[in-house]
């Protein structure tokens, strides 16, 4: 569906004629699997493929109606038209020297992981986990103390990208853009490697030692990097374009940032939710909510529902935020006595790790009152800094 005009109409609601909707259903291949059950790969990872002719007919018959900034996007609307609701297929948990993939549909009691991705001892313990698309495949990125490991979802062998030197920190966050793998490191700054292999080099020398906490792809061809009290927008594929900076209020440290249409949202270590106007780089962010808790990072919900922010906070609930005024929060309550840390959310569920990284809590997205499951992690994720990612589709 790459041909769909999502980028040119990011705030558009699209209405399809019944004839086109039926033709989409007739041309969808609904169960194109990546790998197979057991050691050969993860079960049930499906893709939707529509013929070029149907895509052209969609373009000829759509009616575009501009609506509010939290409108449903094009891929989400098409997913509903072909009656394929988005659901979380796997939860990836960084545990010690491995990444464990759990199927949320099978969680109840203490199920084993659907698959385990093990890092070699030379990489040290895991610190972060991310998902990235390379071509038509989704890959798993495991950030470790001594480098980054890249796994295909259907294979357990890792391609290794070691750091140029050992430090007490590890890879806080990773992203793939073009032919390069990027990693944010507190001491080494923003590093990158060719995907084909090779040595790491600093991409932005000014960020070395700047406390880089997060890196992500923005708008398809740029990078957002959180370093101390500033979010940087970098342009690796357009080197002639100057970087833009979005500063936080004095004394704040930014742990995560999320772009959305004309705004950029950020979260500080002290738990303050920030907002910038993306068209005005250099302007100090406005604090739109003090969440009153230590924060770890900030993530968005994936496409498939109205835009929401998911701060990872130290507390007894997960707060899923609708940032469009009036700002509202939905709180997913932890079991009594449990303190949560890293959190993620998808259209169908919310997930969080406890602060000791010994349990994984899951809520149905429409039932915030109590978790539907609490999964013990055996062995627990310590001594690593644990992390969590969701794969929806």
C-alpha positions in Angstrom: 0.0 0.0 0.0 3.0 2.3 -0.3 1.4 4.1 -3.2 -1.4 5.5 -1.0 -1.2 9.3 -0.5 -0.9 9.2 3.3 1.9 11.7 3.3 0.2 14.3 1.3 -3.1 14.0 3.2 -2.0 13.1 6.8 -5.2 14.5 8.3 -7.7 13.1 5.8 -10.7 10.8 6.1 -11.2 8.7 3.0 -14.6 7.4 1.8 -14.6 4.5 -0.7 -17.4 3.4 -2.9 -19.0 0.1 -2.1 -17.7 -1.3 -5.4 -14.1 -0.4 -4.7 -14.4 -1.8 -1.1 -15.7 -5.1 -2.5 -12.8 -5.2 -5.0 -10.3 -4.7 -2.3 -11.7 -7.6 -0.4 -11.6 -9.8 -3.5 -7.9 -8.9 -4.1 -6.5 -9.1 -0.6 -4.1 -12.0 0.1 -5.0 -12.4 3.8 -2.5 -14.8 5.2 1.0 -14.2 3.6 3.1 -15.7 6.3 6.6 -14.6 7.4 8.2 -17.8 8.6 6.3 -20.8 10.0 5.5 -22.4 13.3 8.3 -23.3 15.6 12.0 -22.9 15.0 11.5 -21.8 11.4 9.8 -18.6 12.4 7.0 -16.8 14.2 3.5 -18.0 13.4 0.8 -15.9 11.8 2.6 -12.7 10.7 0.3 -11.6 7.8 0.6 -8.9 5.1 -2.1 -7.3 3.1 -1.3 -7.0 -0.7 -3.6 -5.3 -3.2 -3.1 -5.4 -6.9 -1.9 -2.3 -8.7 -5.1 -2.0 -10.6 -7.2 -1.8 -7.4 -4.8 0.8 -6.0 -5.3 2.9 -9.1 -9.1 2.5 -8.9 -8.9 3.6 -5.3 -7.1 6.8 -6.3 -9.7 7.5 -9.0 -12.7 7.1 -6.7 -11.8 8.4 -3.3 -13.4 11.4 -1.7 -11.0 13.3 0.6 -12.6 15.2 3.5 -10.3 17.2 5.8 -11.1 16.6 9.4 -9.5 17.2 12.9 -5.8 16.4 13.6 -6.6 13.1 15.3 -8.5 11.8 12.3 -8.2 8.2 11.2 -5.3 7.8 8.7 -5.4 6.2 5.3 -3.9 2.7 6.3 -6.2 2.4 9.2 -9.3 3.2 7.1 -8.3 0.7 4.5 -7.7 -1.9 7.2 -11.3 -1.4 8.3 -12.6 -1.5 4.7 -11.1 -4.9 4.1 -12.4 -6.1 7.5 -8.9 -6.8 9.0 -8.9 -5.2 12.5 -5.4 -4.3 13.7 -4.3 -6.5 16.6 -1.1 -7.0 18.5 0.7 -10.1 17.1 3.7 -10.2 19.4 5.2 -8.5 22.4 9.0 -8.3 22.5 10.6 -8.1 25.9 14.3 -7.5 26.5 15.3 -9.9 29.2 18.9 -10.3 30.3 20.9 -11.5 27.2 17.8 -12.3 25.1 14.7 -10.9 23.5 11.5 -12.9 24.1 8.5 -12.8 21.8 5.2 -13.5 23.4 1.9 -14.0 21.6 -0.7 -12.0 23.6 -3.5 -14.3 22.4 -1.8 -17.2 24.1 -0.9 -15.4 27.4 -2.7 -16.9 30.4 -0.8 -18.4 33.4 2.9 -18.7 32.5 3.2 -19.5 28.8 6.7 -19.9 27.3 7.8 -17.4 24.7 6.7 -18.1 21.1 10.3 -17.4 20.2 13.6 -16.4 21.9 16.3 -14.3 20.2 19.6 -14.8 22.1 22.5 -12.4 22.0 26.1 -13.7 22.0 28.0 -13.1 25.2 30.3 -10.6 23.4 27.4 -8.2 23.1 26.5 -8.0 26.9 23.0 -7.7 28.3 20.1 -6.1 26.4 19.0 -2.6 27.1 16.4 -1.8 24.4 14.3 -3.4 21.7 12.8 -1.9 18.6 11.2 -3.0 15.3 12.2 -1.7 11.9 11.2 -2.4 8.3 13.9 -3.2 5.8 12.4 -3.6 2.4 9.3 -5.7 2.7 10.4 -7.4 6.0 10.2 -6.4 9.6 13.4 -6.8 11.6 14.1 -6.9 15.3 16.8 -4.6 16.8 18.2 -5.5 20.1 20.3 -2.8 21.8 22.9 -4.1 24.1 25.7 -2.8 26.3 28.4 -3.4 23.7 26.5 -3.0 20.5 23.3 -3.7 18.5 22.1 -7.0 17.1 19.7 -7.2 14.1 17.5 -10.2 13.8 15.0 -11.2 11.1 11.7 -12.2 12.7 12.0 -15.6 11.0 15.5 -16.5 12.1 17.5 -16.6 15.3 20.9 -15.7 13.9 21.9 -12.1 14.5 23.9 -9.6 12.5 26.1 -7.8 15.0 27.0 -4.1 15.0 29.6 -3.5 17.8 30.4 -0.2 19.4 33.9 1.2 18.8 34.6 1.1 22.5 33.2 -0.3 25.7 31.4 2.0 28.2 29.1 1.4 31.1 26.1 2.4 29.0 24.5 0.6 26.1 22.2 1.4 23.1 19.3 3.4 24.4 17.4 3.3 21.1 17.8 2.3 17.5 16.4 3.0 14.0 17.0 2.1 10.4 16.9 4.8 7.7 18.0 4.1 4.1 21.0 1.8 4.1 22.1 2.7 7.7 21.5 1.5 11.2 21.5 4.3 13.9 21.9 3.9 17.6 21.6 6.5 20.4 24.2 6.1 23.2 24.5 8.3 26.3 28.3 8.6 26.0 29.1 7.8 22.3 26.3 10.0 20.9 24.5 9.1 17.7 26.3 6.2 15.9 25.6 4.6 12.6 26.7 1.5 10.7 26.1 0.5 7.0 23.5 -2.3 7.0 25.9 -4.4 5.0 28.3 -4.3 7.9 31.3 -2.2 8.9 32.6 0.0 11.7 30.5 2.4 13.6 31.0 6.1 13.0 29.6 9.2 14.8 26.9 10.7 12.6 26.6 14.0 14.4 29.9 14.7 16.2 28.3 17.5 18.3 26.1 14.9 20.0 29.1 12.8 21.3 28.8 12.9 25.1 25.5 14.7 24.9 23.4 12.0 26.6 21.5 10.8 23.5 18.5 8.9 24.8 16.3 8.3 21.7 16.4 8.1 17.9 13.6 7.5 15.5 12.6 8.0 11.9 10.4 11.0 11.2 8.3 11.6 8.1 10.1 8.8 6.2 13.5 10.5 5.6 14.6 12.4 8.7 15.7 11.4 12.2 14.5 12.8 15.6 17.2 12.6 18.3 16.7 13.4 22.0 19.9 14.7 23.6 19.7 16.3 27.0 17.3 19.2 26.8 16.9 19.3 23.0 15.1 17.4 20.3 17.1 17.5 17.1 15.7 16.9 13.6 18.5 15.6 11.4 18.5 15.1 7.7 20.9 12.2 6.8 19.4 11.9 3.3 19.4 15.7 2.7 22.9 16.8 3.9 22.5 20.3 2.6 19.5 20.9 5.0 20.5 22.4 8.3 19.4 20.5 11.5 16.5 21.9 13.5 16.5 22.1 17.2 13.5 22.1 19.6 14.6 23.0 23.2 12.9 22.1 26.4 12.5 24.5 29.3 15.7 25.2 31.2 16.8 22.4 33.6 14.8 19.6 31.8 16.1 16.4 30.2 14.1 15.0 27.3 13.6 11.2 27.3 11.4 10.8 24.3 9.7 12.7 21.4 6.8 12.0 19.0 5.9 14.0 15.9 2.3 14.4 14.8 1.2 16.6 11.9 2.0 20.2 12.9 3.2 19.4 16.4 6.1 17.7 18.1 5.5 16.2 21.6 8.2 15.5 24.1 8.5 14.0 27.6 11.0 15.1 30.3 12.7 12.9 32.9 10.7 14.8 35.5 7.4 13.8 33.8 6.5 17.0 32.0 4.7 16.6 28.7 5.9 19.2 26.2 4.6 20.5 22.8 6.3 22.4 20.1 5.1 23.9 16.8 7.1 21.9 14.2 7.2 25.0 12.0 9.0 27.1 14.6 12.3 25.3 15.4 14.4 27.0 18.1 11.3 28.0 20.2 11.2 26.6 23.7 8.5 24.0 24.3 5.3 24.6 26.1 4.5 22.4 29.1 1.0 21.0 28.5 0.8 18.6 31.4 2.9 17.8 34.5 2.4 14.0 34.9 4.1 14.1 38.3 6.3 11.0 38.0 9.7 9.9 36.8 9.6 9.2 33.1 11.5 6.7 31.0 10.3 7.4 27.4 7.4 8.4 25.2 5.9 6.4 22.4 2.8 6.7 20.2 0.1 4.2 19.5 0.6 2.6 16.1 -1.7 3.4 13.2 -5.2 1.9 13.6 -6.8 4.2 16.1 -6.9 7.9 16.9 -3.5 9.3 17.8 -2.5 8.7 21.4 0.7 9.2 23.5 2.0 6.6 25.9 4.5 7.9 28.5 6.5 5.3 30.4 6.2 6.5 34.0 7.1 5.1 37.4 3.7 4.6 39.0 0.7 2.4 39.7 -1.0 2.9 36.3 -0.3 3.3 32.6 -1.5 6.7 31.3 -2.7 6.8 27.6 -3.1 10.4 26.6 -5.2 12.0 24.0 -3.2 15.2 23.4 -5.7 17.2 21.4 -7.4 19.8 23.6 -9.0 19.2 25.9 -6.2 16.8 26.9 -7.5 13.6 28.5 -5.8 10.6 30.1 -7.1 7.0 30.3 -5.4 5.2 33.3 -4.8 1.4 33.2 -4.6 0.3 36.8 -1.8 -2.0 38.0 -2.6 -4.8 40.5 -2.3 -3.6 44.2 1.3 -3.3 45.3 2.8 -3.3 41.8 4.8 -0.3 40.4 5.0 0.0 36.6 7.8 1.4 34.4 8.1 0.8 30.7 4.7 0.9 28.9 3.4 0.5 25.3 -0.1 0.6 23.8 -1.7 -0.7 20.6 -5.3 -0.5 19.2 -6.3 -3.7 21.1 -4.1 -3.8 24.2 -1.9 -2.0 26.7 1.3 -3.6 28.1 3.7 -2.6 30.8 6.7 -4.0 32.8 6.9 -3.6 36.5 9.8 -1.5 37.9 11.7 -4.6 39.0 11.4 -6.2 35.5 9.9 -9.4 36.9 6.4 -9.2 35.5 4.6 -8.1 32.3 1.0 -6.7 32.7 -1.5 -6.8 29.9 -4.9 -4.9 29.6 -7.5 -5.1 27.0 -7.6 -1.6 25.5 -11.3 -1.1 26.4 -10.9 -2.4 30.0 -8.6 -0.2 31.9 -9.9 -1.2 35.4 -7.6 -4.2 35.8 -5.1 -6.3 33.8 -6.4 -9.3 31.9 -3.1 -11.1 32.6 0.1 -10.7 34.6 2.9 -12.7 33.2 5.9 -13.6 35.4 9.3 -13.3 33.6 11.4 -16.4 34.5 14.3 -15.6 34.8 13.6 -11.9 35.4 15.0 -9.3 33.1 17.7 -8.2 35.6 20.5 -7.3 35.5 19.7 -5.5 32.2 17.6 -2.4 31.7 14.5 -4.0 30.3 12.4 -2.7 27.4 9.3 -3.6 25.5 8.0 -3.3 21.9 4.7 -4.4 20.2 4.1 -5.7 16.7 0.6 -4.9 15.4 -0.8 -5.8 12.1 
